[in-house]
Amino acid sequence: MNLLLSTLILLWICAAECKYMVYDTAQTIKAHKLNVHLVPHSHDDVGWLKTVDQYYAGANNSIRGACVQNVLDSVISALLDDKNRKFIYVEIAFFQRWWNQQSEVLKTKVKELVNNGQLEFINGGMCMHDEATPHYIDLIDQTTLGHMFIDREFGQKPRVGWQIDPFGHSAVQAYLLGAEVGFDSLYFARMDYQDREKRKNEKTLEFVWRGSKSLGSSSQLFTGIFPRHYDPPDGFTFEINDVSEPIQDDHLLFDYNVQERVNDFVAAAVAQANVTRTNHIMWAMGTDFRYQYAVSWFRQIDKFIHYVNLDGRVNALYSTPSIYTDAKYAADETWPLKTDDFFPYADKVNTYWTGYFTSRPTFKGYVRTMSAYYVAARQLEFYKGRNGSGPNTNALGDALAIAQHHDAVSGTQRQHVAADYALRIAKGYAEAEKVVASSLAFLTSLKSSGNHENEKSVGTFQQCPLLNISYCPPSEAVLSDGKSLVIAVYNPLGWKREEVVRIPVSSHDLIVSDSSGKEIESQLLPIFNASLKTRDYHVKAYLGKSPTTTPQYWLGFTASVPPLGFNTYIISSAKHTDTSSAMSTVWTSDSTNDKTVIVGGGNLKLHYATDEGKLTHYINNRNLVEESIVHSYSYYSGHNSTNQASGAYIFRPSGTFPIKSEGQKAFAVLKGPLMDEVHQQLNSWIYQVTRVYKEKEHAEVEFTIGPIPIDDGVGKEITTQITTSLKTNKTFYTDSNGRDFIKRVLNYRTDWDLQVNEPVAGNYYPINLGAYVKDENLELSVLVDRAVGGSSLVDGQIELMLHRRLLFDDVKGVGEVLNETICVLDDCKGLVVQGKYYIRIDPVGDGAKWRRTFGQEIYSPLLLAFAEQDGNDWKNSHVSSFSMIDASYNLPNNTAIITLHELESGTVLLRLAHLYEVGEDKDYSVMTSVELKKLFPNRKTRKVREMNLSGNQERGEMDKKRLKWKVKDSSEGKIARGGGVDPEKLVVELGPMEIRTFFIDIDNLIMFGSE
Ligand SMILES: [Zn+2]
């Protein structure tokens, strides 16, 4: 009746005089109706099939017609046309590119659109980051960059997480990159198909997510999952080539269809309401790279809002996820509780998105290495004082931010896009390397010259980014004519470290002296042909030229480095009167009749059976741990079915095959005063070194895998297994983005009864820090140096996937086969990956100390810089040891400085992280504290403000604003968080898993002057 009447009136108006229609789009929420929140959005991948700049500029359109510049240009003009229209924007890497190109006039108009709520930034990091493969420090950094941009230009603080596309969702995303940055809610699309069905039936697609055991309800947020995907219901997509029927409401034209389309809208709304609590539903009106001609969408949404509201059965409105969140909150509902995470993700029976946990392992390794370098480089940039015009760390920060995108570090982009990410990081590194070199030169030169003019005369500190493949020109140079090599060893962590440093050298008569001039123990290990082959090929591939020298040995010595500081060591040629570096003894199986060889000069002993070269026992003489252990490799053959192949995203094995060692000929043991090494050439494409340091109680495994052979036409995914006899009851633990450990049970999910279709792929989880298993007596931990996939498919065993090379596309969009190669000129062969993992067995309850404290050392390795000295004057003219912090102080072993960064404004951003979870360790899972005065001795701290995690608002302000959700069946223990910081005492307390962020204004530089 109502509809009929209004249609008649419209008809009359138009028939009488006009063709121009005015649509009423001003609708807001109606309390007693079903409200359909229409949220216009474009999902703009920061690199995927095209590079970030190709997407931005609309280049390379033969791959895909996508131009983000068109999106932003046309959206802004459509918003200016009608003040009721709204749009959300998410990826700041794109927005910043666009913003920098606009006129002041347009910028003013855009600011107005932001202020009046038509344009809202949500999520607001540089990219929509992946949630499986990034480290939490990278997630924080990339979010901070975007949030600070939005705050600086618009004074806005994003309120909503919008992780619509990532392939699975992490606990750390919910609590750390959600609640702790000030979000009230989080929305996403992808989840396990079985879980989704259950949640639709039970109306639990929306809930409150408590991602951290330690921080509990203090870090929870409302979470909504779309019933299907992040696009509108079928029939409501309106890009110019889309097939949905537009509303045709002109009676003078054919195909008038207002009522049919209104009926479609109401039907789709009611269907969604049937699986949703409260009278609010949200439609994500857009999808990948949409709104390139924005008016094509807005025209239709205008009409739907107009006619649907005339119809009156449901209420349609322009909305944003913030408005939707507030409506959900106002409904005063008690929501179901969700803990842990949403891994692994399967969208169909045989389609587990667990391959990308390992895809592109060298890129993952590069991102991790550079992430740690960025942390260290910003510290050194801060010590020297930020350089206004010279090199800085910004480019590396930008490149790493983009690399966290869900098609970047995930390894799911096209090959040329992977190369583009790597190139950006390499350029950023080149600039940051200069920052590090000049800061070290500055800090070492302070002694000899009061005015620091000596900096130039120091000569440049060189660094060796290819040290992992034993390429380091400054250390390989033959020392002659009284010259010696100076090595500055920098420690980015807040506690003192003693670690063996290894560098390639060209001669054997060497002595190592510490900064006081005292000779210290050192060890030479011959570099074998396998390593030299890797070195020569890759130096040629990376630098375009062959190395001119060939190092003979690794030289190892123990560096002792103060917290947040450096120590220097001098390598010089030994005169025949000196006791030079100790040559390792080389043992091969031919040289003995013993059945067992024991490796390890300290507490840890590894037993190997000499006949097969197999690891058999792990024995720690200090804590009396004794356990049988087997270390093996195998591969999965990638399924090649057109139905579902194994590919860049998907892990779908069709069989598993052990990789047998091809005889014992290449089994060699090196022994010496600092470390023992076991070298094993398992086959022609797997080489492994197991290293036991005298002073450490873990085994370090360095693997070199590749090129994976594919001449049999079979793609392969290479795994390693560490197997013990622990009775672990199908239970294992993996970390969330390098932070909280989450309990996993084989073939089991907490939230629903799992129907097991893929018994291997469906039990794979992302690993960034490590994994462990335990029984009543022991725990076995394995830590990693980059993101990998892994599982515990057999009791007592941890399995890691280290490399994959596949021959079929998995039809999830990338449209390319994951078959990475490395080329010298036109000669290409399969990619070789070299990396490390670390193994330790502890009495049950003791493992956390190693996983957390040593885990942080893996993330932040010692940074080495090399200079040459003439004669003996270095020691007399330079500062040879330095710590930024008070000499009597170090950070507790459960605390790390994860950010120390002088911002462009001169304010210092400091982030402190507690490294332990509640209940994880009897000594370290406790409230801890850091004395800021001792972190910045000799400087005057003027003002300390505690900020939210992304540094865009004061913490107190954020806590006041955040919505307090009601949760069903919720009980929890007391949550420990540090209290306020007294401005006089300046002591920061940290509870388990707490991260606190501060802006500190410091008066420079009374600095280190008295040295
Ligand atoms: Zn995407």
Boltz pocket constraint, residues with backbone or C-beta under 6 A from the ligand:
constraints:
  - pocket:
      binder: B
      contacts: [[A, 43], [A, 44], [A, 45], [A, 165], [A, 406]]
      max_distance: 6.0
